[in-house]
Amino acid sequence: MEPALTAMNAARHLVVVKASVDRVYEQWSRLEDLPKFVTPLGKVQRIDDTHFSYTWHPTGSDEKGVFHIILQVPGRRIAWRSMSNGFMSGVVSFEPRSQEETESDAEDPFDFRSPKSVAKSGGVSGNFKRLVENGDTIG
């Protein structure tokens, strides 16, 4: 019998950002700024060095949760997991392509279990690219 497919089958989102790896990593590591490029997020607040509370709007109403940074390798990778329902685990990696370009590869960056939320976001990776390159935020 074949095992059931689960959320562990991660979607990958690759984007090349016209910025140094240090700049790209720095923006991702400012987790309180996630709502600037992740549409469903309302607010992210630091609890301690590795735990963050968040609000999100999966169906128009505010819901709250906590996520935990399980791995942070400066300039290379950030990984997190949910301590609450609705916010999946994910990993984002950074690879310099040149001094002015960085490849950002995210696995399930923010799967809020709501296809509408993801569709409305215009894509987390695209929003992130616009934020870093142009200073544009969503909203």
N, C-alpha and C positions, 0 to 999 in steps of 0.2 A: 504494500500500500504506500503510495506517494505521500510525503508529508504535506500538510496544508500550507499554502503560501501565507506569509505573514508580513508585517510591516518591516521586517528585517530585509526584505527585497528593496534595497534603497534606490531611489532615483538619484542620478548624478547630474549636477549642473556645473558646467565648465564655462568660465568667462575669462577673457583676457582684458585686463585693466591697464590703461596707459598711466602707470604710476610705479614707483619702486616697490619692491617687496616689503620694505620697512613701512612705507605709507599704507599699503594695502592691509598688512597685518595689524598695524596700529588702529585702523578704522574698525576692523572686525573685533579687535580686543576691547574696544569701548562698548561693552555690552549694553550699557544704559542707552546707547544710541541706536540699538536695533530697530526701534519703531520708525526711525528715519527711512528704512528701506524694507521693512517687513510689515506690510499693510495691516494684517490682523492684530498686531501687537499694539496695545494702548500705552503701556508704561512698563519699563523694566527698572528695578531698583536693586542695588547691591545689598545683600544681607551680610556677607563676609567675603573673604578672598575668592571663594569658589561657589557660593550660592547666591542666586538671584531670584527675586519674586517678579512675577509679571502679571499683567492683565491682558486679556485678548478678547476678541469679539467674534466668536465663531458664527453666531446667528443674530447678531445685533445686540445681544445682551453681554454685559461684562462677566467674564469668568476669570478666576485667579488661579495661580499655580506657582511652583518653584522649580527651577532647573539647577543642575549642578555641573560645573566644569570638571570633567574627569581627567582631562589632559590638556596641557598648554605648553607647547614648545615654541618659544619666541621666534618669530619670523617663519615658522614652518607649518604649525598645525594647532587647531583648537577643536576639542571634542566635548560634547555635553550630553546629558541624559535628563530625562524628566523625572521629577519626584512627584509629579501630579499627572492627572489624566489630560489627554488632548495635546500634549506637546511632546513630540517624538525626540528620540536621540538623533544626533547628527555629528558630522565631522566636516571641517573645512580645512583644506591644505593650500599652501602657497608655494609656488615655484617661480623663481625669477626666469624670465625669457630673455631679458636684457636689463640694463640699468634703468630703463624707462618703462618696461612692461612686465607685468606679473600675471601668471596664470593662477586663477583661484578655482579650485575644484571642491565643490560642496556635495556631500551625500545627504539627501533629505534635509536640506537646511532648516526648514520649518514646515513640517507636515502637521497641520492643525486638524487633521481628520475632517476637513471640510473643503471639498473641491471648489466651492464657490469662493472661499477665502483665497485660495491659491490663484484661481483664475482672475480675481479682481486685483490681485497684487501686481499683475503685469510681469511677474517673475522676480523673485528675490535677487537672483544674480544680476539681472538687468538693472534693477533699482540700485543695487550696490554699486555697479559700474558707474551709473550716472552720478551717484553721490560722491564717489571718490574723484572722478574725472572733472565734474562740473560743479560740484557743491549742491546739486539738486536733491531735494528730499521729496518724498511722496506725500500725498495728503491732500 
